[in-house]
Protein backbone atom coordinates (compact mmCIF):
# COMPACT_ATOMS: atom_id res chain seq x y z
CA UNK A 1 0.00 0.00 0.00
CA UNK A 2 0.98 3.64 -0.35
CA UNK A 3 -0.41 7.07 0.49
CA UNK A 4 -1.09 9.15 -2.62
CA UNK A 5 -0.85 12.94 -2.85
CA UNK A 6 -4.53 13.28 -1.90
CA UNK A 7 -3.71 11.57 1.40
CA UNK A 8 -5.59 8.37 0.57
CA UNK A 9 -4.18 4.87 1.00
CA UNK A 10 -4.10 2.84 -2.22
CA UNK A 11 -2.79 -0.56 -3.26
CA UNK A 12 -0.15 -1.02 -5.97
CA UNK A 13 0.86 -4.17 -7.85
CA UNK A 14 3.75 -6.39 -6.73
CA UNK A 15 7.15 -5.22 -7.99
CA UNK A 16 5.76 -1.80 -8.93
CA UNK A 17 7.84 1.05 -7.45
CA UNK A 18 5.98 2.91 -4.71
CA UNK A 19 5.96 6.69 -4.71
CA UNK A 20 5.79 8.97 -1.69
CA UNK A 21 4.65 12.60 -1.67
CA UNK A 22 6.73 14.02 1.21
CA UNK A 23 5.26 16.38 3.80
CA UNK A 24 7.66 19.35 4.10
CA UNK A 25 6.86 22.25 6.44
CA UNK A 26 3.27 21.05 6.59
CA UNK A 27 2.80 21.03 2.81
CA UNK A 28 2.36 17.86 0.72
CA UNK A 29 4.83 18.10 -2.15
CA UNK A 30 3.57 17.78 -5.73
CA UNK A 31 6.70 15.96 -6.92
CA UNK A 32 6.96 12.34 -5.73
CA UNK A 33 10.00 10.43 -4.49
CA UNK A 34 10.67 6.70 -4.56
CA UNK A 35 9.54 5.05 -1.32
CA UNK A 36 12.25 2.52 -0.37
CA UNK A 37 11.83 0.86 3.01
CA UNK A 38 13.39 -1.99 5.00
CA UNK A 39 11.56 -5.22 5.69
CA UNK A 40 9.05 -4.71 8.50
CA UNK A 41 6.23 -6.72 10.07
CA UNK A 42 2.95 -5.37 11.42
CA UNK A 43 2.76 -7.42 14.61
CA UNK A 44 -0.89 -6.59 15.30
CA UNK A 45 -3.14 -9.33 13.98
CA UNK A 46 -6.13 -7.11 13.15
CA UNK A 47 -5.33 -3.58 12.06
CA UNK A 48 -7.93 -2.84 9.40
CA UNK A 49 -11.48 -3.20 10.77
CA UNK A 50 -10.41 -3.67 14.44
CA UNK A 51 -13.40 -5.98 14.91
CA UNK A 52 -11.47 -8.81 16.56
CA UNK A 53 -8.36 -9.23 18.67
CA UNK A 54 -8.80 -5.90 20.43
CA UNK A 55 -9.66 -5.51 24.11
CA UNK A 56 -10.93 -2.67 26.27
CA UNK A 57 -9.36 -2.43 29.72
CA UNK A 58 -9.34 -0.47 32.95
CA UNK A 59 -11.94 0.39 35.57
CA UNK A 60 -13.84 2.77 33.26
CA UNK A 61 -13.45 1.12 29.86
CA UNK A 62 -13.71 3.01 26.54
CA UNK A 63 -16.57 2.47 24.10
CA UNK A 64 -15.71 1.01 20.70
CA UNK A 65 -17.72 0.68 17.47
CA UNK A 66 -16.04 -1.02 14.49
CA UNK A 67 -16.20 0.02 10.83
CA UNK A 68 -18.38 3.10 11.25
CA UNK A 69 -16.57 5.72 9.12
CA UNK A 70 -14.75 6.17 5.80
CA UNK A 71 -11.01 5.68 6.38
CA UNK A 72 -8.04 7.10 4.43
CA UNK A 73 -8.23 4.10 2.06
CA UNK A 74 -11.69 5.24 0.92
CA UNK A 75 -13.74 2.39 2.41
CA UNK A 76 -15.96 2.16 5.50
CA UNK A 77 -13.50 0.51 7.88
CA UNK A 78 -12.54 3.28 10.31
CA UNK A 79 -13.80 2.74 13.85
CA UNK A 80 -15.07 4.95 16.66
CA UNK A 81 -13.20 5.00 19.98
CA UNK A 82 -14.65 6.97 22.90
CA UNK A 83 -12.86 7.48 26.20
CA UNK A 84 -14.90 8.46 29.27
CA UNK A 85 -13.88 11.15 31.73
CA UNK A 86 -12.27 9.08 34.46
CA UNK A 87 -9.49 9.27 37.02
CA UNK A 88 -8.75 5.55 36.64
CA UNK A 89 -7.08 3.70 33.75
CA UNK A 90 -8.99 3.31 30.47
CA UNK A 91 -7.27 1.63 27.49
CA UNK A 92 -7.90 0.05 24.08
CA UNK A 93 -5.31 -2.65 23.43
CA UNK A 94 -4.09 -5.71 21.55
CA UNK A 95 -1.58 -8.24 22.83
CA UNK A 96 1.52 -9.24 20.89
CA UNK A 97 4.89 -10.83 21.67
CA UNK A 98 7.53 -8.47 23.09
CA UNK A 99 11.28 -9.02 23.42
CA UNK A 100 13.04 -7.33 26.33
CA UNK A 101 15.16 -4.37 25.21
CA UNK A 102 13.66 -4.26 21.70
CA UNK A 103 12.38 -0.92 20.41
CA UNK A 104 8.84 -0.93 19.02
CA UNK A 105 6.94 1.79 17.18
CA UNK A 106 3.16 2.05 17.28
CA UNK A 107 1.39 4.14 14.64
CA UNK A 108 -2.24 4.87 13.81
CA UNK A 109 -4.38 7.10 11.64
CA UNK A 110 -6.64 9.21 13.87
CA UNK A 111 -9.06 12.11 13.47
CA UNK A 112 -11.51 13.88 15.77
CA UNK A 113 -15.10 12.66 15.58
CA UNK A 114 -16.36 16.04 16.82
CA UNK A 115 -16.06 19.64 15.67
CA UNK A 116 -13.38 20.23 18.32
CA UNK A 117 -9.88 18.75 18.64
CA UNK A 118 -9.63 15.56 20.72
CA UNK A 119 -6.69 14.39 22.84
CA UNK A 120 -5.36 10.90 23.51
CA UNK A 121 -2.15 8.94 24.08
CA UNK A 122 -0.55 5.85 22.55
CA UNK A 123 1.09 3.22 24.72
CA UNK A 124 3.02 -0.04 24.76
CA UNK A 125 4.76 -2.38 27.20
CA UNK A 126 1.73 -2.65 29.54
CA UNK A 127 1.72 1.13 29.89
CA UNK A 128 4.86 1.43 31.99
CA UNK A 129 5.87 5.11 32.48
CA UNK A 130 8.39 4.87 29.62
CA UNK A 131 5.78 3.18 27.43
CA UNK A 132 3.19 6.00 27.34
CA UNK A 133 3.35 8.82 24.81
CA UNK A 134 2.88 12.50 25.46
CA UNK A 135 -0.56 13.98 24.77
CA UNK A 136 -1.50 13.74 21.08
CA UNK A 137 -4.13 15.93 19.42
CA UNK A 138 -6.53 14.71 16.74
CA UNK A 139 -8.09 17.32 14.44
CA UNK A 140 -10.81 17.18 11.79
CA UNK A 141 -8.22 15.85 9.29
CA UNK A 142 -6.74 12.35 9.21
CA UNK A 143 -3.21 12.30 10.65
CA UNK A 144 -0.82 9.45 11.29
CA UNK A 145 0.51 9.47 14.86
CA UNK A 146 3.56 7.47 15.98
CA UNK A 147 5.21 6.59 19.30
CA UNK A 148 8.39 4.57 19.95
CA UNK A 149 9.16 2.75 23.21
CA UNK A 150 11.54 0.07 24.51
CA UNK A 151 10.13 -3.18 25.92
CA UNK A 152 11.02 -3.89 29.56
CA UNK A 153 10.10 -7.57 29.45
CA UNK A 154 9.67 -10.59 27.18
CA UNK A 155 6.32 -12.24 26.47
CA UNK A 156 2.78 -11.32 25.54
CA UNK A 157 2.27 -7.64 26.33
CA UNK A 158 -0.18 -5.00 25.16
CA UNK A 159 -0.12 -1.79 23.13
CA UNK A 160 -2.76 0.59 21.85
CA UNK A 161 -4.62 3.75 22.91
CA UNK A 162 -4.40 5.29 26.38
CA UNK A 163 -6.75 7.68 28.19
CA UNK A 164 -6.05 11.17 29.54
CA UNK A 165 -7.28 11.53 33.15
CA UNK A 166 -10.62 13.34 33.55
CA UNK A 167 -10.88 14.02 29.82
CA UNK A 168 -13.38 12.63 27.32
CA UNK A 169 -12.18 11.76 23.81
CA UNK A 170 -14.23 10.86 20.73
CA UNK A 171 -11.99 9.54 17.95
CA UNK A 172 -12.07 7.92 14.52
CA UNK A 173 -9.22 5.40 14.24
CA UNK A 174 -7.77 3.29 11.43
CA UNK A 175 -4.65 1.40 10.38
CA UNK A 176 -2.99 0.69 13.71
CA UNK A 177 0.49 -0.80 13.34
CA UNK A 178 3.17 -2.12 15.69
CA UNK A 179 6.61 -2.85 14.25
CA UNK A 180 10.00 -3.65 15.73
CA UNK A 181 12.15 -0.60 15.06
CA UNK A 182 12.87 2.98 16.08
CA UNK A 183 10.58 4.63 13.52
CA UNK A 184 7.35 3.94 11.65
CA UNK A 185 7.31 2.68 8.08
CA UNK A 186 4.32 2.78 5.74
CA UNK A 187 1.15 1.01 6.82
CA UNK A 188 0.93 -2.78 6.39
CA UNK A 189 -2.73 -3.96 6.58
CA UNK A 190 -3.46 -7.09 8.62
CA UNK A 191 -6.67 -9.13 8.93
CA UNK A 192 -6.19 -12.07 11.29
CA UNK A 193 -2.42 -12.57 11.13
CA UNK A 194 0.78 -10.55 11.17
CA UNK A 195 2.08 -9.45 7.75
CA UNK A 196 5.67 -8.83 6.63
CA UNK A 197 6.65 -6.44 3.86
CA UNK A 198 9.87 -7.37 2.06
CA UNK A 199 12.74 -4.91 1.90
CA UNK A 200 12.69 -2.70 -1.18
CA UNK A 201 15.75 -2.13 -3.32
C-alpha positions as CSV (number, residue, x, y, z in Angstrom):
1,X,0.0,0.0,0.0
2,X,1.0,3.6,-0.4
3,X,-0.4,7.1,0.5
4,X,-1.1,9.2,-2.6
5,X,-0.9,12.9,-2.9
6,X,-4.5,13.3,-1.9
7,X,-3.7,11.6,1.4
8,X,-5.6,8.4,0.6
9,X,-4.2,4.9,1.0
10,X,-4.1,2.8,-2.2
11,X,-2.8,-0.6,-3.3
12,X,-0.2,-1.0,-6.0
13,X,0.9,-4.2,-7.8
14,X,3.7,-6.4,-6.7
15,X,7.1,-5.2,-8.0
16,X,5.8,-1.8,-8.9
17,X,7.8,1.0,-7.4
18,X,6.0,2.9,-4.7
19,X,6.0,6.7,-4.7
20,X,5.8,9.0,-1.7
21,X,4.6,12.6,-1.7
22,X,6.7,14.0,1.2
23,X,5.3,16.4,3.8
24,X,7.7,19.3,4.1
25,X,6.9,22.3,6.4
26,X,3.3,21.0,6.6
27,X,2.8,21.0,2.8
28,X,2.4,17.9,0.7
29,X,4.8,18.1,-2.2
30,X,3.6,17.8,-5.7
31,X,6.7,16.0,-6.9
32,X,7.0,12.3,-5.7
33,X,10.0,10.4,-4.5
34,X,10.7,6.7,-4.6
35,X,9.5,5.0,-1.3
36,X,12.2,2.5,-0.4
37,X,11.8,0.9,3.0
38,X,13.4,-2.0,5.0
39,X,11.6,-5.2,5.7
40,X,9.1,-4.7,8.5
41,X,6.2,-6.7,10.1
42,X,3.0,-5.4,11.4
43,X,2.8,-7.4,14.6
44,X,-0.9,-6.6,15.3
45,X,-3.1,-9.3,14.0
46,X,-6.1,-7.1,13.1
47,X,-5.3,-3.6,12.1
48,X,-7.9,-2.8,9.4
49,X,-11.5,-3.2,10.8
50,X,-10.4,-3.7,14.4
51,X,-13.4,-6.0,14.9
52,X,-11.5,-8.8,16.6
53,X,-8.4,-9.2,18.7
54,X,-8.8,-5.9,20.4
55,X,-9.7,-5.5,24.1
56,X,-10.9,-2.7,26.3
57,X,-9.4,-2.4,29.7
58,X,-9.3,-0.5,33.0
59,X,-11.9,0.4,35.6
60,X,-13.8,2.8,33.3
61,X,-13.5,1.1,29.9
62,X,-13.7,3.0,26.5
63,X,-16.6,2.5,24.1
64,X,-15.7,1.0,20.7
65,X,-17.7,0.7,17.5
66,X,-16.0,-1.0,14.5
67,X,-16.2,0.0,10.8
68,X,-18.4,3.1,11.3
69,X,-16.6,5.7,9.1
70,X,-14.8,6.2,5.8
71,X,-11.0,5.7,6.4
72,X,-8.0,7.1,4.4
73,X,-8.2,4.1,2.1
74,X,-11.7,5.2,0.9
75,X,-13.7,2.4,2.4
76,X,-16.0,2.2,5.5
77,X,-13.5,0.5,7.9
78,X,-12.5,3.3,10.3
79,X,-13.8,2.7,13.8
80,X,-15.1,4.9,16.7
81,X,-13.2,5.0,20.0
82,X,-14.6,7.0,22.9
83,X,-12.9,7.5,26.2
84,X,-14.9,8.5,29.3
85,X,-13.9,11.2,31.7
86,X,-12.3,9.1,34.5
87,X,-9.5,9.3,37.0
88,X,-8.7,5.5,36.6
89,X,-7.1,3.7,33.8
90,X,-9.0,3.3,30.5
91,X,-7.3,1.6,27.5
92,X,-7.9,0.1,24.1
93,X,-5.3,-2.6,23.4
94,X,-4.1,-5.7,21.5
95,X,-1.6,-8.2,22.8
96,X,1.5,-9.2,20.9
97,X,4.9,-10.8,21.7
98,X,7.5,-8.5,23.1
99,X,11.3,-9.0,23.4
100,X,13.0,-7.3,26.3
101,X,15.2,-4.4,25.2
102,X,13.7,-4.3,21.7
103,X,12.4,-0.9,20.4
104,X,8.8,-0.9,19.0
105,X,6.9,1.8,17.2
106,X,3.2,2.0,17.3
107,X,1.4,4.1,14.6
108,X,-2.2,4.9,13.8
109,X,-4.4,7.1,11.6
110,X,-6.6,9.2,13.9
111,X,-9.1,12.1,13.5
112,X,-11.5,13.9,15.8
113,X,-15.1,12.7,15.6
114,X,-16.4,16.0,16.8
115,X,-16.1,19.6,15.7
116,X,-13.4,20.2,18.3
117,X,-9.9,18.8,18.6
118,X,-9.6,15.6,20.7
119,X,-6.7,14.4,22.8
120,X,-5.4,10.9,23.5
121,X,-2.1,8.9,24.1
122,X,-0.5,5.9,22.5
123,X,1.1,3.2,24.7
124,X,3.0,0.0,24.8
125,X,4.8,-2.4,27.2
126,X,1.7,-2.7,29.5
127,X,1.7,1.1,29.9
128,X,4.9,1.4,32.0
129,X,5.9,5.1,32.5
130,X,8.4,4.9,29.6
131,X,5.8,3.2,27.4
132,X,3.2,6.0,27.3
133,X,3.3,8.8,24.8
134,X,2.9,12.5,25.5
135,X,-0.6,14.0,24.8
136,X,-1.5,13.7,21.1
137,X,-4.1,15.9,19.4
138,X,-6.5,14.7,16.7
139,X,-8.1,17.3,14.4
140,X,-10.8,17.2,11.8
141,X,-8.2,15.9,9.3
142,X,-6.7,12.3,9.2
143,X,-3.2,12.3,10.6
144,X,-0.8,9.4,11.3
145,X,0.5,9.5,14.9
146,X,3.6,7.5,16.0
147,X,5.2,6.6,19.3
148,X,8.4,4.6,20.0
149,X,9.2,2.7,23.2
150,X,11.5,0.1,24.5
151,X,10.1,-3.2,25.9
152,X,11.0,-3.9,29.6
153,X,10.1,-7.6,29.4
154,X,9.7,-10.6,27.2
155,X,6.3,-12.2,26.5
156,X,2.8,-11.3,25.5
157,X,2.3,-7.6,26.3
158,X,-0.2,-5.0,25.2
159,X,-0.1,-1.8,23.1
160,X,-2.8,0.6,21.9
161,X,-4.6,3.7,22.9
162,X,-4.4,5.3,26.4
163,X,-6.8,7.7,28.2
164,X,-6.0,11.2,29.5
165,X,-7.3,11.5,33.1
166,X,-10.6,13.3,33.5
167,X,-10.9,14.0,29.8
168,X,-13.4,12.6,27.3
169,X,-12.2,11.8,23.8
170,X,-14.2,10.9,20.7
171,X,-12.0,9.5,18.0
172,X,-12.1,7.9,14.5
173,X,-9.2,5.4,14.2
174,X,-7.8,3.3,11.4
175,X,-4.7,1.4,10.4
176,X,-3.0,0.7,13.7
177,X,0.5,-0.8,13.3
178,X,3.2,-2.1,15.7
179,X,6.6,-2.8,14.3
180,X,10.0,-3.6,15.7
181,X,12.1,-0.6,15.1
182,X,12.9,3.0,16.1
183,X,10.6,4.6,13.5
184,X,7.4,3.9,11.6
185,X,7.3,2.7,8.1
186,X,4.3,2.8,5.7
187,X,1.2,1.0,6.8
188,X,0.9,-2.8,6.4
189,X,-2.7,-4.0,6.6
190,X,-3.5,-7.1,8.6
191,X,-6.7,-9.1,8.9
192,X,-6.2,-12.1,11.3
193,X,-2.4,-12.6,11.1
194,X,0.8,-10.5,11.2
195,X,2.1,-9.5,7.8
196,X,5.7,-8.8,6.6
197,X,6.7,-6.4,3.9
198,X,9.9,-7.4,2.1
199,X,12.7,-4.9,1.9
200,X,12.7,-2.7,-1.2
201,X,15.8,-2.1,-3.3
